[in-house]
Amino acid sequence: MRAPIYPKVTLVGAGPGDPELITLKAVLALNKADVVLYDALIDPVLLKHAPETALKIFVGKRVGKHSTAQEDTNQLCVSLAKKHGHVVRLKGGDPFVFGRGAEEIEYIESFGIATELVPGITSAIAVPASAGIPVTKRGTSESFWVVTGTTSSGELSRDLGLAAQSTATVVVLMGTRKLGEIVSVYQACGKSELPIAIIQSGTTREERIVAGFVGDIEQKAFDSNMEAPAIIIIGEVVRESQKLAEVYRIAVGSLQ
């Protein structure tokens, strides 16, 4: 006789990219998965935390490439939970930081299926930290903004204009293709000399960093062929990174 099935979906944040930065609670959730639906930025080694018998299904979305529609992923969560039991929806970073986690939970629960959320380490903080950039520092930055570079309408968030007027550190996610617009917003505020860094594939072996100032970062990013996934950090705290210290020593020297 077949054991009864108890449908459940657990949204799990896998962290910023380095597979060692996943939380223990996330690993324990994977240990009990009957199905794992995983995104494009998930390191495949994380799938080893799930039982060998668990179904592992890729539902990732990447810019400019074929991807599984969000609606299809939502429906998969429901149908697979009903058929197999415990579905772990494994998402990069934290599901509630531009991860559409709230939308997924709302949809799944509308079918009467139990859900659980396991927060992840967000790339908005961890990626700058891995490069030695603190998003806040006493005497330098009292706050930070995390802004999406691309809204649901495909446009740059209007909040960036407000953030640019502040002294806060600004972290832009999903903004690589909007770099020119981001630069224009800051230049309109008279901040061409503000430090900025772009970190591609942060916390992973493929990590690449380009740093400079608002006024020259576009050319540097072009010369270095920086691509998504990347995070943009804007503010005086960028100077705090020892990895990037030489960039700003050279810049200061050239002004003398």
Helices and strands as residue ranges (DSSP letters): E 8-13, G 19-21, H 24-31, E 35-38, G 44-49, E 55-58, H 70-84, E 86-91, H 101-109, E 114-118, H 123-130, E 144-148, H 159-164, E 169-173, G 176-178, H 179-188, E 195-200, E 208-213, H 217-223, E 230-234, G 236-240, H 245-255
